[in-house]
Amino acid sequence: MRIGYARTSTVEQRAGLEAQARDLQAVKVEKLFLEQLSSVDAHRPQLEAAIDYCRDGDVLVCTKLDRLARSVADLVKIEERLKERGASILIMDPAMDTSTPNGRLIFNVIASIAQFEREIMLTRQREGIAKAKGDGKYLGRKPTAALRKAEIDALQAEGIGPTEIARRLGIARKSVYRVLNGEMDEGKLEAWRERGAA
């Protein structure tokens, strides 16, 4: 049986999650597990559910390596857990199947290269952010929830709880709590508004 797993980092990346789901369905996965969590989150419940669902002869299918694991060590642990269950991993891009010796070799080499590239990218990103901050040009990520404060306040006034507000507006529950508790950065929000008007 083919079991699909798809992940994006945030609730704002809905289109990416839907694209992964389409790609997985195109290769005939019979059961699909989806989640919107950063790969650095320690607990990924849908990944755990997908692994637990696997039985002897099953294949866990993922569109890309970085959707499945946060590091080579994490990837190896996932592969070992699946192997104990008699299951294997199939990555669609680049194509590799851990049920074969060649597939396992390619899997390990590609995983190492992917981790190296990610570390290089993060280093460059940190350098770019530091330079932008030094030049006074770094505003950070757009404060999506803060810009929707009026909607959040209106829904709360109707007696709707933070979890349901987050679901309806497609934003993180933690962000809703920050807005409701007045923890948003007004200076940064104003800078974003000015930039939008420019």
C-alpha angles and dihedrals in degrees: 000000000000115000118191128212123190129177139176125184101237142020088248090068096070094132091055091052091049091049091052091048091052092049091049093048089050089062091051103254109178098201125032129200118193132184141166107214136121113260087237092065106112094218121047104177097189092050089050090049091050092051092046090050093056118102136180110309095013123131124216106214124201130172096226138005094243090058089060108040141021096214143002090262090053091047092051090051092051091048092048092050091051092046089054087057092048091251132124139205127247117193114194100202112061091017113241135150119198092202088082129060091236090048092052091050093049090044093056095043094048092045090054092049092047091053091048092051092048092051091049091048092049091049091052091045092053090048091050093049091048090051093047091049090049089052091046092242102111115102098162125223118344107267095237097173094045090054088056095052093122091055092046092049092048093051092047089051087057088058096255115148126235095256093055091043089054091049094048095047096039095236133121118279090227089058091051090053090050091053093046092048092048093243097134120117104248093191093055091044091052090049089054091049090051091048090051091052093049 
